[in-house]
Amino acid sequence: MFRYLINLSYIGTQFRGIQKNLIKGSLVSDDTSSVEGVLEIALRKLHPINDFKIKLSSRTDAGVHALHNTVHVDLERCNGRPYDEEQITRRLNRSFASQALSIRILSTQLVPMTFHARMYAKSRTYIYRLGLLRQQFCVGSGQHPLNRFVPIEEHDRCYFISHEHFDIERLKRVASSFEGYHDFRTFMATSRGNERQLDPSFTLRRIQSITIERGTCMASAFNRDLAEKFYDYWDIRIKGRSFLYKQVRRMVGAWIAAAAGRITERDVYEMLTIPSSHSWCDQSVVVPAYGLYLCHVEYDPADLSISLDELPRSTTVEETSVATN
């Protein structure tokens, strides 16, 4: 049996998240509504002889996208040799393409049996994409959200907002105070069945960096000029080792509320420094999932390196490059 790290990307719009769904306490056997579920179905087509289970590095909610996420899985072939990594990538991508699924395997890598996709992750980087209507278009008739132009290529890919007095510098200022080690309980959404969230130390996390930079319109050439006429794009980049349930979306929502003047900078400061579900300001929002992207899961290369001693003695370079079952 051998362990494989699978690097994948996906558009989360059509999925109910990465994790398989539960029905009355048990996992759905063939779950086509989750990324994990369709990945499991595709892996079965390799005909491993073991009953495998996919281990996720990062759980993304319904509608959240991933430019780079990772899982690991243990697979055993009937001949005892490892699968060829490139063949796994091709076979999985062929399966997803045949079903018109918005998933792409980036690469597959043989890793040590001691490796764990979640536990060995050094950092995770998220980006929240924001499309801010320019101030000269925020006033006047015909500016109802459902009347405004939004490039169809960006539908469910970017959060478009308008506010006449939106202050991007204030957003940057309040966001910068979240860097470092804090108790983020105010920004955690509770999840059923997670007893760890009752532990006072569970909500202590470190954010390594937060940057807010000009973003880029992803519309095609036909729509790009019009989109850039109406909107300023901003990328909110957040890097940390781990995050709480919906933490990123709730933090960004609070920063946007402050930038729009719905809450004060003092309100944001109190939410951060008085960690409690009761500290959450009702005028804050939880921003939509579709603007959020998991961009990168980082590992120490040494943790991914497999020694020759971990390969079967009879395995040669030629044998490991044969086609999968």
Residue pairs with C-beta under 8 A, 6 or more apart in sequence:
1 50
1 74
1 75
1 76
1 113
2 74
2 75
2 76
2 82
2 83
2 110
2 113
3 72
3 73
3 74
3 110
3 111
3 112
3 113
3 115
4 72
4 73
4 74
4 75
4 83
4 85
4 88
4 108
4 109
4 110
4 111
5 70
5 71
5 72
5 108
5 109
5 110
5 111
5 115
5 117
5 304
6 39
6 70
6 71
6 72
6 73
6 88
6 92
6 105
6 107
6 108
7 68
7 69
7 70
7 105
7 106
7 107
7 108
7 109
8 35
8 39
8 66
8 68
8 69
8 70
8 71
8 103
8 104
8 105
8 106
9 66
9 67
9 68
9 69
9 103
9 104
9 106
10 18
10 35
10 65
10 66
10 69
10 102
10 103
10 104
11 65
11 102
12 18
12 35
12 60
12 61
12 62
12 63
12 64
12 65
12 66
12 289
12 290
13 63
13 65
13 102
13 156
13 290
14 101
14 102
15 33
15 34
15 35
15 62
15 63
16 33
16 34
16 62
17 34
17 35
17 59
17 60
17 61
17 62
17 64
18 34
18 35
18 36
18 56
18 58
18 59
18 60
18 66
18 69
19 34
19 36
19 56
19 59
20 27
20 28
20 31
20 34
20 36
20 37
20 40
21 27
21 28
21 31
21 33
21 34
21 37
22 28
28 37
30 37
30 41
31 37
31 38
31 40
32 38
32 41
35 60
35 103
36 54
36 56
36 71
38 96
38 99
38 101
38 103
39 54
39 71
39 92
39 103
40 54
41 95
42 91
42 92
42 95
42 96
43 52
43 54
43 73
43 75
43 92
45 91
45 95
46 75
46 83
46 88
46 91
46 324
46 325
47 78
47 325
48 75
48 76
48 77
48 325
49 76
49 77
49 78
50 74
50 75
50 76
52 73
52 74
52 75
53 73
53 74
54 71
54 72
54 73
55 71
55 72
55 73
55 116
55 117
55 118
56 69
56 71
56 117
56 118
57 69
57 70
57 71
57 72
57 117
57 118
57 121
57 124
57 297
58 66
58 69
58 70
58 118
58 121
58 124
58 294
58 297
60 66
60 69
60 292
60 294
61 246
61 289
62 289
63 156
63 288
63 289
63 290
64 289
64 290
64 292
64 293
64 294
65 157
65 290
65 292
65 293
65 294
66 293
66 294
67 293
67 294
67 295
67 296
68 106
68 294
68 295
68 296
68 297
69 294
69 297
70 117
70 121
70 297
71 117
72 111
72 115
72 116
72 117
74 113
75 83
77 83
77 324
77 325
78 325
80 312
81 312
81 314
81 315
81 319
81 320
81 322
82 110
82 311
82 312
82 315
82 320
83 324
84 320
84 321
84 322
84 323
84 324
85 107
85 108
85 109
85 110
86 108
87 323
87 324
88 105
88 108
88 324
89 105
89 106
89 107
89 108
91 324
92 105
92 108
93 104
93 105
96 103
96 104
96 105
109 304
110 306
111 303
111 304
111 306
112 303
112 304
112 305
112 306
112 307
112 310
113 310
115 303
115 304
117 297
120 299
120 300
120 303
121 241
121 242
121 297
121 298
121 299
122 241
122 298
122 299
122 300
123 208
123 239
123 240
123 241
123 296
123 297
123 298
124 239
124 240
124 241
124 242
124 243
124 294
124 296
124 297
124 298
125 237
125 238
125 239
125 294
125 295
125 296
125 298
126 237
126 238
126 239
126 243
126 248
126 292
126 293
126 294
126 295
127 235
127 236
127 237
127 238
127 292
127 293
127 295
128 159
128 235
128 236
128 238
128 248
128 249
128 252
128 287
128 291
128 292
128 293
129 157
129 158
129 159
129 215
129 233
129 234
129 235
129 236
129 291
129 293
130 158
130 159
130 161
130 215
130 233
130 234
130 235
130 236
130 256
130 291
131 150
131 154
131 158
131 159
131 160
131 161
131 227
131 231
131 232
131 233
131 234
132 161
132 162
132 166
132 168
132 231
132 232
132 233
132 234
133 148
133 160
133 161
133 162
133 163
133 230
133 231
134 230
134 231
134 232
135 164
135 166
137 143
137 148
137 162
137 230
138 162
138 163
138 164
139 164
143 162
145 160
145 162
148 160
148 162
148 230
149 226
149 227
149 230
150 160
150 227
151 217
151 219
151 220
151 223
151 224
151 226
151 227
152 223
153 218
153 219
153 220
153 223
154 160
154 217
154 218
154 219
154 227
156 290
157 218
157 290
157 291
158 218
158 233
158 290
158 291
159 287
159 288
159 290
159 291
160 231
161 256
161 260
163 259
163 260
163 261
165 260
165 261
166 259
166 260
167 259
167 261
168 212
168 232
168 234
168 259
170 258
170 259
170 265
171 212
171 255
171 256
171 258
171 259
172 212
173 265
174 254
174 255
174 258
174 259
174 265
174 268
174 269
175 210
175 212
175 236
175 251
175 255
176 210
177 268
177 269
177 272
178 207
178 210
178 251
178 272
179 207
179 208
179 209
179 210
180 206
180 207
181 204
181 205
181 206
182 204
182 205
182 206
182 207
182 272
182 275
183 203
183 204
183 275
184 203
184 204
184 205
184 244
184 247
184 251
184 272
184 275
185 203
185 275
185 276
185 277
186 250
186 271
186 272
186 274
186 275
186 276
186 277
186 279
186 280
187 244
187 246
187 247
187 250
187 251
187 254
187 271
187 280
188 197
188 203
188 244
188 245
188 246
188 247
188 250
188 277
189 244
189 245
189 246
189 250
189 286
190 197
190 245
190 277
191 197
191 245
194 245
196 202
197 203
197 244
197 245
202 244
203 244
203 275
205 240
205 241
205 242
205 243
205 244
205 247
206 240
206 241
207 238
207 239
207 240
208 239
208 240
208 241
209 237
209 238
209 239
210 236
210 237
210 238
210 239
211 236
211 237
212 234
212 235
212 236
212 237
213 234
213 235
213 237
214 232
214 233
214 234
214 235
215 233
215 234
215 235
216 233
217 224
217 227
217 228
217 231
217 233
219 227
236 252
236 255
237 295
238 248
238 251
246 286
248 292
249 286
249 287
249 288
249 289
249 292
250 280
250 284
250 286
252 287
253 284
253 285
253 286
253 287
254 263
254 268
254 271
254 281
254 284
255 268
256 285
256 287
257 263
257 281
257 283
257 284
257 285
258 264
258 265
258 267
258 268
262 283
262 284
263 281
263 283
263 284
267 281
270 279
271 279
271 280
271 281
271 284
311 320
